[in-house]
Amino acid sequence: METVRLYSFAEKQGVKVDRFDVRENSSVSVKYGDNLYIAVDPSLSGAREKVCLAHELGHCTTGSFYNIYSPFDVREKHEKRADNWAIKKLIPKYRFKKALTQGYDNVYSLAEYFGVTADFMQKAVDYYVGA
């Protein structure tokens, strides 16, 4: 899925996306009342923008928000759920398998093929093949 289609998906889902400096994070998603918001750092482009936007949409779509002030909320659980949603959206299993049969046999060639970052592609490989 291309980045422009992710923005369109967000709009259709009623998620408001804006680009502004989010400091040490590349992107962030917030639920405020019944409204969902995503901020994407304006310095992002290409594969990094695509991966960050898909990850934040994963938070919004799955409801995986955590309270940073709660000692009982497990941040990693929410992050993993958002990543898994993004993996399935950007790298569907059937396309992943097809890429492997076409000779894309390492994380870097797969990342280039799918237009994502190598770190994100490694998460996808771990998700589909197992760590």
TORMAR-408586 format. One line per 8 residues: number of its first residue (from 1); for each residue x, y, z of N, C-alpha, C, CB. Coordinates in steps of 0.05 Angstrom, whole numbers, plus 5000, padded with zeros to 4 digits. Glycine has a CB too. Example, Ala and Ser with C-alpha at 12.3 -4.5 7.8 and 13.67 -1.06 7.14 Angstrom:
<kolvos>
1) 5264,4886,5156,5246,4910,5156,5264,4934,5156,5226,4911,5181  5257,4955,5142,5273,4979,5143,5258,5001,5157,5282,4988,5114
</kolvos>
This chain:
<kolvos>
1) 5017,4976,5000,5000,5000,5000,5018,5025,5000,4981,5000,5025  5012,5043,4982,5028,5067,4980,5019,5088,5001,5025,5079,4952  5037,5106,5007,5032,5126,5028,5007,5142,5023,5056,5145,5030  5003,5150,4998,4979,5167,4992,4953,5151,4999,4979,5175,4963  4954,5125,4994,4930,5108,5001,4927,5106,5031,4933,5080,4988  4948,5107,5046,4946,5107,5075,4933,5132,5085,4974,5104,5088  4940,5155,5073,4927,5180,5081,4897,5179,5074,4941,5204,5066  4891,5168,5051,4863,5165,5043,4848,5146,5062,4861,5155,5014
9) 4861,5125,5070,4849,5106,5089,4843,5120,5115,4867,5081,5093  4862,5136,5124,4858,5151,5149,4834,5169,5148,4884,5167,5156  4833,5183,5126,4810,5202,5122,4783,5187,5122,4813,5217,5095  4782,5164,5108,4758,5149,5108,4750,5138,5135,4760,5125,5088  4770,5133,5152,4765,5123,5179,4759,5145,5199,4789,5107,5188  4761,5170,5189,4756,5193,5207,4780,5200,5225,4733,5187,5224  4803,5190,5217,4828,5196,5232,4840,5222,5220,4848,5173,5232  4844,5242,5237,4856,5267,5227,4886,5265,5229,4846,5291,5245
17) 4899,5269,5206,4928,5268,5204,4939,5295,5198,4937,5247,5182  4960,5303,5212,4973,5328,5208,5003,5324,5209,4963,5350,5228  5018,5342,5197,5047,5341,5198,5058,5364,5215,5059,5342,5169  5070,5357,5237,5084,5377,5253,5105,5363,5270,5064,5393,5270  5123,5379,5280,5146,5369,5296,5135,5355,5321,5164,5393,5304  5142,5330,5323,5134,5314,5347,5159,5307,5364,5119,5289,5338  5179,5323,5362,5203,5321,5378,5218,5295,5374,5196,5325,5407  5222,5280,5395,5239,5256,5393,5225,5233,5379,5247,5247,5421
25) 5199,5234,5376,5184,5214,5361,5181,5222,5332,5156,5209,5374  5179,5202,5315,5175,5208,5287,5145,5212,5281,5186,5185,5270  5129,5200,5298,5100,5202,5295,5086,5195,5321,5089,5184,5271  5061,5203,5323,5047,5197,5348,5017,5196,5341,5052,5218,5370  5002,5179,5356,4973,5178,5353,4961,5183,5380,4964,5151,5340  4938,5196,5379,4924,5203,5404,4894,5199,5401,4930,5232,5412  4882,5188,5421,4853,5187,5422,4844,5208,5443,4842,5158,5429  4827,5226,5434,4816,5247,5451,4786,5247,5449,4828,5275,5444
33) 4773,5236,5469,4744,5232,5467,4739,5211,5446,4730,5258,5460  4722,5217,5427,4716,5199,5405,4733,5204,5381,4687,5201,5398  4751,5224,5382,4767,5232,5359,4795,5219,5360,4770,5262,5359  4804,5213,5336,4831,5201,5333,4848,5220,5317,4830,5173,5319  4873,5224,5326,4891,5242,5313,4919,5228,5309,4895,5268,5329  4931,5235,5287,4959,5226,5282,4975,5250,5274,4960,5204,5260  4999,5252,5286,5018,5272,5278,5043,5258,5266,5027,5290,5303  5051,5267,5243,5074,5256,5229,5094,5278,5226,5066,5243,5201
41) 5119,5273,5234,5139,5294,5232,5143,5302,5203,5166,5284,5245  5145,5328,5197,5148,5337,5169,5174,5329,5157,5144,5367,5168  5194,5321,5173,5219,5313,5161,5218,5285,5149,5241,5314,5183  5197,5271,5154,5194,5243,5144,5185,5243,5115,5175,5227,5161  5196,5224,5100,5186,5220,5073,5193,5191,5065,5200,5240,5053  5183,5183,5042,5189,5156,5032,5181,5134,5050,5218,5154,5027  5198,5114,5052,5192,5090,5067,5187,5096,5097,5215,5070,5065  5202,5114,5108,5199,5121,5137,5172,5133,5142,5222,5140,5146
49) 5163,5151,5126,5136,5163,5129,5115,5142,5127,5132,5185,5108  5118,5124,5107,5098,5103,5102,5096,5084,5126,5106,5087,5077  5118,5076,5137,5119,5058,5160,5107,5071,5185,5147,5048,5165  5115,5096,5190,5106,5110,5214,5075,5115,5212,5120,5137,5217  5066,5123,5189,5037,5128,5186,5022,5102,5189,5031,5140,5158  5031,5080,5177,5017,5054,5180,5017,5045,5209,5031,5033,5162  5040,5049,5223,5041,5041,5251,5021,5057,5268,5070,5046,5262  5019,5083,5263,5000,5099,5279,4971,5092,5271,5005,5129,5273
57) 4966,5086,5246,4940,5077,5238,4933,5050,5252,4938,5074,5208  4954,5034,5257,4950,5009,5272,4941,5014,5300,4977,4994,5273  4952,5035,5313,4942,5043,5339,4913,5051,5338,4959,5066,5351  4906,5067,5318,4879,5078,5316,4859,5056,5309,4878,5100,5295  4866,5039,5290,4848,5019,5281,4843,4997,5301,4858,5006,5255  4863,4990,5316,4860,4968,5336,4853,4979,5364,4886,4952,5337  4854,5005,5367,4848,5016,5394,4871,5011,5413,4823,5004,5405  4895,5008,5403,4918,5002,5420,4932,5027,5430,4938,4985,5404
65) 4919,5040,5449,4930,5064,5461,4938,5056,5490,4910,5087,5461  4959,5068,5500,4967,5063,5527,4970,5089,5542,4994,5047,5527  4968,5086,5568,4970,5109,5586,4999,5110,5597,4950,5107,5610  5014,5130,5589,5042,5131,5597,5045,5136,5627,5056,5154,5582  5024,5144,5640,5025,5149,5669,5017,5125,5686,5008,5173,5676  5007,5104,5673,4997,5081,5688,5019,5060,5690,4973,5069,5674  5025,5051,5715,5044,5030,5718,5033,5002,5710,5054,5029,5747  5008,5001,5704,4995,4975,5699,4991,4970,5669,4969,4973,5713
73) 4996,4990,5653,4992,4988,5624,5019,4979,5611,4982,5015,5611  5018,4959,5594,5042,4949,5582,5045,4961,5554,5042,4918,5580  5063,4980,5551,5067,4994,5526,5074,4975,5503,5089,5015,5529  5091,4956,5508,5100,4938,5487,5077,4922,5474,5121,4918,5498  5057,4915,5490,5034,4901,5480,5019,4918,5459,5014,4893,5503  5016,4943,5465,5002,4962,5446,5019,4967,5421,4996,4988,5460  5045,4970,5425,5063,4974,5402,5064,4950,5384,5092,4980,5412  5064,4926,5395,5064,4902,5379,5038,4899,5363,5068,4877,5397
81) 5016,4905,5376,4990,4904,5362,4989,4924,5338,4967,4909,5381  5000,4948,5342,5000,4968,5321,5019,4959,5299,5010,4995,5332  5042,4948,5306,5061,4937,5286,5049,4915,5270,5087,4928,5299  5035,4897,5283,5023,4874,5269,5002,4883,5249,5011,4854,5289  4986,4903,5257,4966,4914,5238,4980,4926,5214,4948,4935,5253  5001,4941,5219,5016,4955,5197,5029,4934,5179,5037,4974,5209  5040,4913,5190,5052,4892,5174,5031,4880,5155,5064,4870,5192  5008,4873,5166,4987,4860,5149,4977,4879,5128,4964,4851,5167
89) 4977,4905,5134,4967,4925,5115,4988,4930,5093,4961,4951,5129  5013,4933,5100,5034,4940,5081,5046,4916,5067,5056,4956,5094  5046,4893,5080,5059,4869,5070,5040,4845,5074,5087,4864,5083  5019,4844,5059,5001,4821,5062,5016,4794,5058,4977,4823,5042  5007,4774,5072,5021,4748,5072,5024,4737,5044,5005,4729,5090  5003,4739,5028,5005,4728,5001,5027,4742,4984,4978,4729,4986  5030,4768,4988,5050,4783,4974,5078,4777,4985,5045,4814,4975  5080,4773,5011,5105,4765,5023,5115,4739,5012,5102,4764,5054
97) 5097,4719,5011,5104,4693,5000,5112,4695,4971,5081,4673,5004  5097,4711,4956,5103,4714,4927,5131,4726,4923,5081,4732,4914  5138,4746,4940,5164,4759,4938,5186,4739,4943,5166,4783,4957  5182,4721,4962,5202,4701,4968,5206,4682,4945,5194,4685,4993  5184,4674,4932,5186,4656,4909,5199,4670,4885,5159,4645,4902  5198,4697,4884,5210,4712,4862,5239,4717,4867,5195,4738,4858  5250,4708,4889,5279,4711,4894,5287,4733,4914,5292,4715,4869  5268,4747,4925,5274,4767,4945,5279,4752,4971,5252,4789,4948
105) 5305,4748,4977,5311,4729,4998,5326,4741,5022,5327,4707,4987  5327,4767,5024,5339,4780,5048,5323,4805,5055,5369,4787,5043  5327,4813,5079,5311,4836,5090,5314,4861,5073,5320,4842,5119  5337,4866,5063,5342,4891,5048,5328,4891,5021,5371,4896,5045  5329,4869,5007,5316,4867,4981,5285,4867,4985,5325,4842,4965  5276,4854,5006,5247,4854,5012,5238,4882,5019,5241,4834,5034  5254,4896,5035,5246,4923,5043,5244,4941,5019,5267,4935,5063  5263,4939,5001,5262,4955,4976,5237,4947,4959,5288,4951,4960
113) 5232,4922,4957,5209,4912,4941,5183,4923,4952,5209,4881,4942  5180,4923,4979,5155,4932,4991,5155,4962,4997,5150,4917,5016  5177,4976,4994,5179,5004,4999,5177,5011,5028,5157,5018,4984  5189,4995,5045,5189,4999,5074,5218,5000,5084,5172,4977,5089  5221,5007,5109,5248,5007,5121,5257,4979,5127,5248,5024,5147  5283,4975,5129,5294,4949,5135,5286,4940,5163,5325,4949,5133  5285,4958,5182,5276,4950,5209,5248,4940,5209,5279,4974,5228  5230,4954,5194,5203,4945,5193,5201,4918,5178,5185,4966,5179
121) 5216,4915,5157,5216,4890,5142,5225,4867,5160,5234,4891,5117  5244,4872,5178,5253,4851,5196,5230,4843,5215,5277,4860,5213  5214,4862,5224,5191,4856,5240,5171,4839,5225,5177,4882,5250  5167,4845,5199,5149,4829,5182,5159,4801,5179,5146,4842,5155  5185,4798,5174,5197,4771,5171,5193,4755,5197,5227,4773,5165  5198,4768,5220,5194,4755,5246,5164,4747,5249,5203,4773,5269  5147,4765,5241,5118,4760,5244,5109,4736,5227,5102,4785,5236  5118,4735,5202,5109,4714,5184,5125,4688,5186,5110,4724,5155
129) 5151,4690,5192,5168,4666,5192,5173,4657,5221,5194,4672,5178  5172,4676,5239,5178,4669,5267,5206,4678,5274,5175,4639,5273  5209,4687,5299,5235,4698,5308,5253,4675,5315,5231,4716,5332
</kolvos>
